[in-house]
């Protein structure tokens, strides 16, 4: 099975790119973030006509998440039951594996946080605390578990194009990284680092200053997997090709593969 995450930064703009990518990368589950559309505007017909199922949680103008899948999603949960939130940031569902097992998937658009001294950063910390409570509960009921999405957090200096300058800034603060490590400590693994990767391997590049061309990016999109999936892991990588599209998202897809 293949799982992927992609912050598309407006599904209205990027729908043709998503459908094209799925046609050439027929993953079992694709988690999308930043739909930037209300629930009733979600283009379900376009996905259905292309042979895909979808579960989504939209929000006008901001946020919005979805799971696009080969098979219908089961036991769908929209947003964290342990955290009251007006923002459409999380969606979870269960999918059947070829061998009769199942996989629980959470797709998430983690808060940006804006700046370490802002109210939005306080919100991010509280949101992450509550997420950990939910993830712990989910992992206790489903051994095959993964949580993927735009985390808006780097693990360490290897995820940052200029760590000396950006250390301590948003996405690179110790408080954010401690939260990410606390999530990992529940029994999760960064799937990408299980496999050899190119140097300066990022998933997001600013639109400004030719950042993508100069590879001045951050790795902030992650697929964290449980021990049961780690034992089945066969591949994980960042697909930078869509970032070269005309009018691209500023993020690239991250793909994880497990053999059942």
C-alpha positions as CSV (number, residue, x, y, z in Angstrom):
1,X,0.0,0.0,0.0
2,X,1.1,3.5,-0.7
3,X,0.2,6.6,1.3
4,X,1.0,10.2,0.5
5,X,0.5,13.7,1.9
6,X,0.4,17.0,0.0
7,X,-0.4,20.5,1.0
8,X,-2.0,21.7,-2.2
9,X,-2.4,25.4,-1.1
10,X,-5.9,25.7,-2.7
11,X,-7.7,22.7,-4.2
12,X,-9.6,25.1,-6.5
13,X,-6.3,26.1,-8.2
14,X,-4.5,22.8,-7.9
15,X,-7.3,20.2,-8.7
16,X,-6.0,19.4,-12.2
17,X,-2.5,18.9,-10.8
18,X,-3.8,16.6,-8.1
19,X,-5.8,14.5,-10.5
20,X,-2.8,14.3,-12.9
21,X,-0.5,13.3,-10.0
22,X,-3.0,10.6,-8.9
23,X,-3.2,9.2,-12.5
24,X,0.6,8.7,-12.5
25,X,0.9,7.9,-8.8
26,X,-2.1,5.8,-7.9
27,X,-1.5,5.7,-4.1
28,X,-4.0,4.0,-1.8
29,X,-4.6,7.1,0.3
30,X,-3.6,10.7,-0.4
31,X,-4.0,13.2,2.4
32,X,-4.5,16.8,1.2
33,X,-4.2,20.0,3.3
34,X,-5.1,23.6,2.7
35,X,-8.2,22.9,0.6
36,X,-9.3,26.5,1.2
37,X,-12.9,25.7,0.3
38,X,-16.2,25.1,2.2
39,X,-17.6,21.6,2.5
40,X,-20.2,22.2,-0.2
41,X,-17.6,23.3,-2.7
42,X,-15.5,20.2,-2.5
43,X,-15.1,18.7,-6.1
44,X,-16.3,15.3,-5.2
45,X,-17.7,14.7,-8.7
46,X,-14.3,15.2,-10.3
47,X,-12.7,12.7,-8.0
48,X,-15.5,10.2,-8.4
49,X,-15.3,10.4,-12.2
50,X,-11.6,9.7,-12.0
51,X,-12.4,6.6,-9.9
52,X,-11.5,7.9,-6.4
53,X,-13.3,8.1,-3.1
54,X,-13.0,11.1,-0.8
55,X,-13.7,12.1,2.8
56,X,-13.1,15.8,3.6
57,X,-13.5,18.6,6.1
58,X,-13.6,22.0,4.4
59,X,-13.4,25.5,5.6
60,X,-14.0,28.6,3.6
61,X,-10.8,30.6,2.7
62,X,-8.5,28.8,5.1
63,X,-7.5,25.3,6.2
64,X,-9.4,22.2,5.0
65,X,-8.3,18.6,4.8
66,X,-9.2,15.5,2.8
67,X,-8.4,11.9,2.3
68,X,-8.5,10.7,-1.3
69,X,-8.6,6.9,-1.5
70,X,-9.0,3.9,-3.8
71,X,-11.5,2.4,-1.4
72,X,-14.2,4.1,0.7
73,X,-13.0,5.4,4.0
74,X,-14.4,3.7,7.1
75,X,-14.9,5.1,10.6
76,X,-14.2,8.7,9.6
77,X,-13.5,11.2,12.3
78,X,-13.3,14.9,11.5
79,X,-11.1,17.0,13.8
80,X,-9.8,15.9,17.2
81,X,-12.5,14.7,19.7
82,X,-10.2,15.9,22.5
83,X,-9.9,19.5,21.3
84,X,-12.6,21.9,20.4
85,X,-11.5,23.7,17.3
86,X,-13.2,25.9,14.7
87,X,-10.4,25.2,12.3
88,X,-10.7,22.3,9.8
89,X,-7.3,20.7,10.4
90,X,-7.7,16.9,11.0
91,X,-9.4,14.0,9.4
92,X,-9.0,10.3,10.2
93,X,-10.2,7.1,8.6
94,X,-9.6,3.4,8.4
95,X,-8.7,1.5,5.2
96,X,-8.4,-2.2,4.4
97,X,-5.0,-3.7,3.5
98,X,-4.6,-6.5,0.9
99,X,-3.9,-9.1,3.5
100,X,-7.0,-8.6,5.6
101,X,-5.4,-6.1,8.1
102,X,-6.5,-2.5,8.3
103,X,-4.6,0.8,8.5
104,X,-5.8,3.8,10.6
105,X,-4.8,7.1,8.9
106,X,-4.8,10.6,10.3
107,X,-4.3,13.5,7.8
108,X,-3.4,16.8,9.4
109,X,-2.7,20.4,8.7
110,X,-0.8,21.5,11.8
111,X,-1.0,25.1,12.9
112,X,1.7,27.4,11.6
113,X,2.2,29.2,14.8
114,X,3.2,32.5,13.2
115,X,6.0,33.4,15.7
116,X,7.2,32.1,19.0
117,X,5.9,35.1,21.0
118,X,2.4,35.1,19.4
119,X,-1.1,33.9,20.5
120,X,-1.0,31.6,17.5
121,X,2.0,29.9,18.9
122,X,0.2,29.3,22.2
123,X,-2.6,27.8,20.2
124,X,-0.2,25.6,18.3
125,X,1.2,24.2,21.6
126,X,-2.2,23.4,23.0
127,X,-3.3,21.9,19.7
128,X,-0.2,19.6,19.7
129,X,-0.8,18.6,23.3
130,X,-4.4,17.5,22.5
131,X,-3.2,15.8,19.3
132,X,-0.9,13.6,21.3
133,X,-3.8,12.5,23.5
134,X,-5.8,11.5,20.5
135,X,-2.9,9.7,18.7
136,X,-2.2,7.7,21.8
137,X,-5.8,6.5,22.0
138,X,-5.9,5.7,18.3
139,X,-2.6,3.7,18.5
140,X,-4.0,1.6,21.3
141,X,-6.8,0.3,19.1
142,X,-5.0,0.0,15.7
143,X,-1.4,-1.3,15.4
144,X,-1.1,-0.2,11.7
145,X,-1.3,3.5,12.2
146,X,0.1,6.5,10.5
147,X,-0.3,10.3,10.8
148,X,0.8,12.4,7.8
149,X,0.4,15.9,6.7
150,X,1.9,19.4,6.9
151,X,3.4,19.5,10.4
152,X,4.9,23.0,10.1
153,X,7.8,21.7,12.2
154,X,11.3,20.5,11.3
155,X,12.9,17.7,13.1
156,X,16.4,19.3,13.3
157,X,19.0,21.2,11.3
158,X,19.0,18.6,8.5
159,X,15.5,19.7,7.6
160,X,16.5,23.4,7.2
161,X,18.4,25.0,4.3
162,X,20.0,27.6,6.6
163,X,20.0,26.2,10.1
164,X,22.2,28.9,11.6
165,X,20.0,31.8,10.5
166,X,16.6,30.0,11.0
167,X,17.3,28.3,14.3
168,X,14.8,29.4,16.8
169,X,12.4,30.9,14.2
170,X,9.0,29.4,13.5
171,X,9.0,25.7,12.5
172,X,12.5,25.5,14.0
173,X,12.0,26.3,17.7
174,X,13.0,23.9,20.4
175,X,9.4,24.0,21.8
176,X,8.0,22.8,18.4
177,X,10.6,20.1,18.0
178,X,10.0,18.9,21.6
179,X,6.4,18.5,20.7
180,X,7.3,16.5,17.6
181,X,9.6,14.3,19.5
182,X,6.9,13.7,22.1
183,X,4.6,12.5,19.3
184,X,7.4,10.2,18.1
185,X,7.9,8.9,21.6
186,X,4.4,7.4,21.5
187,X,5.9,4.8,19.3
188,X,6.1,6.5,15.9
189,X,8.9,6.7,13.3
190,X,9.8,9.3,10.7
191,X,9.3,7.1,7.6
192,X,11.5,9.2,5.3
193,X,14.6,8.8,7.4
194,X,14.2,5.0,7.3
195,X,15.6,5.2,3.8
196,X,18.6,6.9,2.2
197,X,17.6,10.3,0.9
198,X,19.3,13.0,-1.2
199,X,21.2,15.7,0.7
200,X,19.1,18.9,1.5
201,X,15.9,16.9,1.2
202,X,13.0,19.4,1.7
203,X,9.2,19.4,1.1
204,X,8.4,23.1,1.1
205,X,10.0,26.1,-0.6
206,X,8.9,29.8,-0.4
207,X,7.5,31.3,-3.6
208,X,9.9,34.2,-3.2
209,X,13.5,34.7,-4.1
210,X,13.7,31.6,-6.4
211,X,13.7,29.5,-3.3
212,X,12.9,26.2,-5.1
213,X,15.4,26.8,-7.9
214,X,18.0,27.4,-5.2
215,X,16.7,24.6,-3.0
216,X,16.2,26.9,0.0
217,X,13.6,24.9,1.7
218,X,12.3,23.1,4.8
219,X,11.2,19.6,5.4
220,X,7.9,20.2,7.3
221,X,5.7,17.5,5.7
222,X,6.0,14.2,7.4
223,X,4.6,10.6,7.4
224,X,5.0,9.2,10.9
225,X,4.3,5.4,11.2
226,X,3.7,2.9,14.0
227,X,6.1,0.0,14.7
228,X,3.8,-2.4,12.9
229,X,4.0,-0.3,9.7
230,X,7.8,0.3,10.2
231,X,8.2,-3.5,10.0
232,X,6.4,-3.4,6.6
233,X,8.0,-0.2,5.3
234,X,9.6,-0.5,1.8
235,X,10.0,3.1,0.5
236,X,9.6,6.7,1.5
237,X,10.5,9.8,-0.5
238,X,9.6,13.4,-1.4
239,X,8.3,13.9,-4.9
240,X,9.7,17.2,-6.0
241,X,8.3,17.0,-9.5
242,X,5.0,18.8,-8.9
243,X,6.8,21.8,-7.4
244,X,8.0,22.4,-11.0
245,X,4.5,22.7,-12.3
246,X,3.1,26.0,-13.6
247,X,1.4,27.7,-10.6
248,X,2.5,24.9,-8.2
249,X,1.8,24.5,-4.6
250,X,4.7,25.6,-2.4
251,X,4.7,22.0,-1.0
252,X,5.7,18.7,-2.6
253,X,4.1,15.3,-2.0
254,X,5.7,12.9,0.5
255,X,5.1,9.2,-0.3
256,X,5.3,6.2,2.0
257,X,5.0,2.6,0.9
258,X,4.3,-0.5,3.1
259,X,4.3,-4.1,1.9
260,X,1.5,-6.2,3.4
